[in-house]
Amino acid sequence: MQTPWEHRYAQRTQRMASSAIRELLKLTEKPDIISFAGGLPAPEVFPVQEIEEACIQVLRREGSKALQYSATEGYLPLREMIARHTSRYGIEVIAENILVTSGSQQALDLLGKIFINRGDRILVESPTYLGAIQAWQAYGAEFVAVPSDENGMVIDALEEALRTGPKFIYVLPNFQNPTGVTLSLDRRQELVRLAARHGVPIIEDDPYGQLRFEGDHLPSVVVLDGQYQENHDSCYRGNVIYLSTFSKTLAPGLRLAWVIAPPDVIRKLVQAKQGADLHTSTFNQMIAYEVSHGGFLDRHIRLIRQVYSERRNLMLELMEETFPPGVRWTRPQGGLFLWSVLPDWLDAAEVLKMAVEHKVAFVPGAPFHPCGGGHNTMRINYSNASPEQIELGITRLGEVLQQLVISAQPA
């Protein structure tokens, strides 16, 4: 039945859609279902005690400031700490290059707000992060998809896509969500070169970069852009906007992330944020600073890497043992996810229905493909489930896939 509100919604709401993952999580909240669906960190590694102590210290020392309104740009000591921390990875910036946001999802929304007009083309790898698709569809974005493989975005297909005149390129170079794949160094360099030649900016989304537990660290796209542009100024003014977050290293409930961009872009983002929420929670920012400075964050990240590495290894071993021939999967060097490709005749959405009956869940891969496709793919999270849940859940999922593959074979 039509409600009195139906004809009052803005036209942009016609392009809004519910997150397939968020809707799926509602179905898998039952305690007897083992879910590999969400992109959830392991709750066992949340620094509860340290955050509790930080709350006490912040309230005792600066309670009136922590509970007050503050600057839209973010808590200055936190921004300065982010600048110092990122400099260790070669990202040379100052506080004026940094905006603190209420999670990376707000950063994506603000970027859509200041850059995207209806009909603008956004160049993305396929598959890509569902949250970015959801954020930018509301602003009328059209997506140009570049295929990806085990080394990330296929650069040979990038130049042709750049001829469509995209507003910007969106890329997740490290342990990509959803595939877990890392963009190789030579492809990062070529991406920077082609983007500069065509005059197209890059948005680099890097929520998982610190969670590498195998292989060598690769320089970020923003670092390579600085080298390519020969930018030696401590205030970054290049062609890349860089996003990262505390959600995967401290706790997602804090809703803290940051944007690194040239100062003029930061100023425009600040104006957009003022119209959204005035500023990110002062208290949460001060808590994050109190917990993170003094070396704790480095020690804590080492623990996270160890836990996720063990869970990834266990999941890969069990998939090798239980999944039928014809099913392939990635071997991520870090992050939270791996990606599985089923035989072409299998629909992952239908597989999910059967899997849920067997008390196990994953995310079908089709929603991550902004231009269609991916019906036979699935994203599997290994960070959140305990080793015991991984063992039982992957065994169940393997049994489901074995049944489907065997039943499809000719007698």
C-alpha positions in Angstrom: 0.0 0.0 0.0 1.3 3.4 -1.0 2.0 5.7 2.0 1.6 9.5 2.1 5.4 9.8 2.0 5.9 8.0 -1.3 5.6 11.0 -3.6 7.8 13.2 -1.3 11.1 11.3 -1.5 13.8 13.0 -3.5 14.6 11.6 -6.9 18.0 10.4 -5.8 16.3 7.9 -3.4 15.3 6.0 -6.5 18.9 5.0 -7.0 19.3 3.9 -3.3 19.4 0.2 -2.6 19.8 -1.7 0.6 23.2 -3.2 1.2 23.1 -6.9 0.2 25.5 -7.7 3.0 23.5 -5.8 5.7 20.3 -7.6 4.6 22.1 -10.9 4.6 23.4 -10.4 8.1 19.9 -10.1 9.4 19.3 -13.7 8.2 22.5 -15.0 9.7 22.1 -13.6 13.2 20.7 -16.9 14.5 23.2 -18.3 17.0 23.3 -21.7 15.3 24.5 -20.3 11.9 28.2 -20.0 11.3 28.6 -16.9 9.3 31.5 -16.0 7.0 29.4 -13.2 5.5 30.3 -10.0 7.3 33.5 -8.1 7.1 33.8 -8.2 10.9 37.1 -8.1 12.8 37.7 -10.7 15.5 36.0 -9.5 18.7 38.6 -11.4 20.7 41.3 -8.9 19.7 39.4 -5.7 20.6 41.5 -3.8 23.1 38.7 -3.6 25.7 40.9 -3.1 28.7 43.0 -0.4 27.0 39.9 1.4 25.8 38.4 1.3 29.2 41.5 2.8 30.8 41.7 5.4 28.0 38.1 6.4 28.8 38.9 6.9 32.4 42.1 8.9 31.7 40.4 11.2 29.1 37.5 11.9 31.3 39.7 12.6 34.3 42.2 14.9 32.5 40.0 16.5 29.8 36.4 15.5 30.4 34.9 18.9 29.6 36.8 19.0 26.3 36.0 15.4 25.3 32.3 16.0 25.8 32.2 19.3 23.9 31.8 20.2 20.2 35.1 20.4 18.3 36.6 21.2 15.0 35.2 19.6 11.8 38.7 18.7 10.6 39.2 16.5 13.7 41.2 16.4 16.9 44.5 18.0 16.1 46.7 15.6 18.2 45.1 12.6 16.5 45.6 14.1 13.0 49.3 14.8 13.9 49.7 11.2 15.1 48.1 9.9 11.9 50.6 12.0 9.9 53.6 10.7 11.9 52.3 7.1 11.6 51.7 7.3 7.8 55.1 8.8 7.3 56.6 5.5 8.3 55.0 4.0 5.2 56.3 6.8 3.0 53.2 9.0 3.0 54.6 12.4 3.8 51.7 14.7 4.9 50.9 17.3 7.6 47.7 17.7 9.7 46.3 20.1 7.0 46.1 17.1 4.6 44.0 15.1 7.0 40.3 15.0 7.8 38.9 12.6 10.4 35.6 11.1 9.4 32.9 8.9 11.1 34.2 5.7 9.5 35.4 5.2 5.9 31.8 5.0 4.7 31.3 8.6 5.6 34.4 9.5 3.7 33.1 7.7 0.6 29.8 9.5 0.9 31.5 12.9 1.3 33.6 12.3 -1.7 30.5 11.5 -3.7 28.9 14.6 -2.4 31.7 16.9 -3.5 32.7 15.2 -6.8 29.8 13.3 -8.4 27.2 14.8 -10.7 24.4 12.7 -12.1 25.8 10.7 -15.0 29.4 11.0 -14.0 31.4 7.9 -14.7 33.5 6.3 -12.0 36.2 3.8 -13.0 36.3 0.8 -10.6 37.8 -2.6 -10.6 35.3 -5.4 -10.9 34.5 -6.8 -8.4 34.8 -3.8 -6.1 33.8 -2.7 -2.6 30.0 -2.8 -2.3 29.9 0.1 0.1 31.4 2.5 -2.5 28.9 1.4 -5.1 26.1 2.0 -2.6 27.4 5.4 -1.5 27.9 6.8 -5.0 24.8 5.4 -6.7 22.7 7.8 -4.7 24.6 10.7 -6.4 23.8 9.4 -9.8 27.2 7.8 -10.6 27.6 5.4 -13.6 30.3 2.8 -13.2 32.9 1.8 -15.7 34.3 -1.6 -14.7 37.8 -2.8 -15.3 38.4 -6.6 -14.9 40.8 -7.9 -12.2 42.8 -11.0 -11.7 45.1 -12.5 -9.1 47.3 -9.3 -9.4 44.5 -6.8 -9.1 43.1 -4.4 -11.7 44.1 -5.5 -15.3 46.1 -2.5 -16.5 45.9 -3.6 -20.1 42.1 -2.8 -19.9 42.6 0.4 -18.0 43.6 2.7 -20.8 40.5 2.0 -22.9 38.3 2.6 -19.8 40.1 5.9 -19.2 38.9 7.1 -22.7 35.3 7.1 -21.3 36.2 10.2 -19.3 35.8 9.1 -15.7 35.6 11.6 -12.9 38.0 9.5 -10.9 39.5 6.0 -10.4 38.6 4.0 -7.3 40.9 1.3 -6.2 41.6 -0.9 -3.1 45.2 -2.0 -3.7 45.8 -4.1 -0.5 43.9 -7.3 0.2 41.0 -6.0 -1.7 37.4 -6.3 -0.5 35.9 -8.6 -1.7 38.7 -10.6 -3.4 41.6 -10.4 -1.0 43.9 -9.7 -4.0 46.8 -7.2 -3.9 47.6 -4.9 -6.7 51.1 -5.7 -7.9 53.8 -3.0 -7.8 54.2 -2.7 -11.5 50.5 -2.3 -11.9 50.4 0.4 -9.2 53.1 2.3 -11.1 51.3 2.0 -14.4 48.1 3.0 -12.8 49.7 6.2 -11.5 51.3 6.9 -14.9 48.1 6.4 -16.9 46.0 8.4 -14.4 48.4 11.3 -14.6 48.6 11.2 -18.4 44.8 11.2 -18.7 44.4 13.8 -16.0 42.1 11.5 -13.9 42.4 11.5 -10.0 42.6 8.3 -8.0 40.8 7.5 -4.8 42.9 4.9 -2.9 40.9 3.0 -0.2 43.3 1.3 2.2 41.5 -0.1 5.2 43.6 -3.3 5.4 47.1 -2.1 4.4 48.5 -2.6 7.9 47.2 -6.2 8.2 49.8 -7.8 5.9 50.9 -11.1 7.4 52.7 -12.6 4.4 55.0 -11.1 1.7 56.7 -7.7 1.4 55.1 -4.3 2.0 54.3 -2.5 -1.3 54.3 1.3 -1.5 50.8 2.8 -1.6 49.5 4.5 -4.7 49.6 7.9 -3.0 53.4 7.3 -2.3 54.0 6.3 -5.9 52.1 9.3 -7.2 54.2 11.6 -5.0 57.3 10.0 -6.5 55.9 10.3 -10.1 54.9 13.9 -9.6 58.3 14.6 -7.9 56.4 16.2 -5.0 58.9 16.9 -2.3 56.6 19.2 -0.3 55.7 18.0 3.2 52.1 19.2 2.4 50.8 16.7 -0.1 49.3 18.2 -3.3 49.1 15.3 -5.7 46.7 13.3 -7.8 45.5 10.8 -5.1 43.0 10.9 -2.3 43.9 8.3 0.3 41.4 6.7 2.8 42.1 4.5 5.9 40.5 3.6 9.1 40.8 2.5 12.8 37.9 0.1 12.3 40.2 -2.8 11.4 43.0 -2.0 13.9 41.2 -0.7 17.0 37.4 -1.3 16.8 34.8 -0.6 14.2 32.4 0.7 16.9 34.5 3.8 17.4 33.6 4.8 13.8 36.9 6.6 13.1 38.6 6.9 9.8 40.6 9.6 7.9 41.1 11.1 4.5 44.4 12.3 3.2 44.1 14.8 0.3 45.5 18.1 -0.9 44.4 21.0 1.3 41.9 22.4 -1.1 40.1 19.1 -1.3 40.1 18.8 2.5 38.5 22.3 2.7 35.7 21.2 0.4 35.2 17.9 2.3 35.1 19.9 5.6 32.2 22.0 4.2 30.4 18.9 3.2 30.9 17.3 6.6 29.7 20.4 8.4 26.4 19.8 6.6 26.3 16.2 7.6 27.4 15.9 11.3 29.4 19.0 12.2 32.3 16.8 13.3 33.2 13.2 14.3 32.8 12.3 18.0 35.3 14.3 20.0 35.3 11.7 22.8 36.0 8.8 20.4 38.8 10.7 18.7 40.4 11.4 22.1 40.0 7.8 23.1 41.7 6.6 19.9 44.6 9.0 20.4 45.0 8.0 24.1 45.0 4.3 23.2 47.2 4.5 20.1 50.1 6.7 21.0 53.1 5.4 22.8 53.5 2.3 20.7 50.5 0.3 21.7 48.9 0.3 18.3 52.0 -1.3 16.7 52.0 -4.1 19.2 48.2 -4.6 18.8 48.5 -4.8 15.1 51.1 -7.5 15.4 48.6 -9.5 17.4 45.8 -9.0 14.8 48.1 -10.2 12.1 48.9 -13.4 14.0 45.3 -14.2 14.7 44.2 -13.6 11.1 47.1 -15.4 9.6 46.2 -18.5 11.6 42.6 -18.3 10.7 43.3 -17.8 7.0 45.7 -20.8 7.0 43.2 -23.0 8.6 40.5 -22.0 6.2 42.7 -22.6 3.1 43.7 -26.0 4.4 40.1 -27.0 5.0 38.9 -25.7 1.6 41.7 -27.8 0.0 40.4 -30.8 1.8 36.6 -30.4 1.4 35.8 -28.3 -1.7 35.2 -30.2 -4.9 37.3 -30.0 -8.1 36.3 -27.1 -10.2 36.1 -24.6 -7.3 38.9 -22.0 -7.2 39.8 -19.4 -4.5 42.4 -16.7 -3.8 45.2 -16.8 -1.3 45.2 -13.4 0.3 48.5 -12.1 1.9 46.6 -10.1 4.5 43.2 -8.5 5.3 39.9 -10.2 6.1 38.6 -12.0 3.0 39.2 -14.6 0.4 37.2 -15.0 -2.9 36.0 -18.2 -4.4 34.9 -18.9 -8.0 32.5 -21.7 -8.6 31.9 -23.6 -11.8 30.1 -21.3 -14.2 26.8 -23.3 -14.0 26.5 -22.7 -10.3 24.7 -19.6 -9.0 26.1 -18.5 -5.6 22.8 -17.1 -4.5 21.2 -20.5 -4.9 24.2 -22.1 -3.2 23.7 -19.8 -0.2 20.1 -20.9 0.2 21.3 -24.5 0.6 24.2 -23.4 2.8 21.9 -21.6 5.2 19.9 -24.8 5.5 23.2 -26.4 6.6 23.8 -23.6 9.1 26.6 -21.8 7.3 26.6 -18.5 5.3 28.8 -16.4 3.0 28.2 -13.5 0.7 27.3 -14.1 -3.0 29.6 -12.2 -5.2 27.2 -10.7 -7.8 26.5 -7.4 -5.8 30.2 -6.6 -5.9 30.1 -6.4 -9.7 28.7 -2.9 -10.5 28.1 -3.7 -14.2 26.7 -7.2 -13.8 28.3 -10.7 -13.7 29.8 -12.7 -10.9 26.9 -15.0 -10.3 29.2 -17.9 -9.6 31.4 -16.1 -7.1 31.4 -15.8 -3.3 33.2 -13.8 -0.6 34.3 -15.6 2.5 35.4 -13.8 5.7 38.0 -15.6 7.8 38.7 -12.9 10.5 35.6 -13.1 12.6 34.9 -16.8 13.2 36.8 -18.8 15.8 39.1 -21.7 14.6 36.4 -24.2 15.8 33.7 -22.3 13.8 35.9 -22.2 10.7 36.5 -25.9 10.9 32.8 -26.8 11.3 31.6 -24.1 8.9 34.0 -24.8 6.0 33.3 -28.5 6.4 29.6 -27.8 6.0 30.1 -25.5 3.1 32.3 -28.2 1.4 29.6 -30.8 1.9 27.0 -28.4 0.2 29.3 -27.8 -2.8 30.1 -31.5 -3.1 26.4 -32.4 -3.2 25.8 -29.7 -5.9 28.7 -30.7 -8.0 28.0 -34.5 -7.8 24.3 -34.0 -8.5 25.1 -32.1 -11.7 27.3 -34.7 -13.1 25.8 -37.1 -15.7 24.9 -40.6 -14.5 
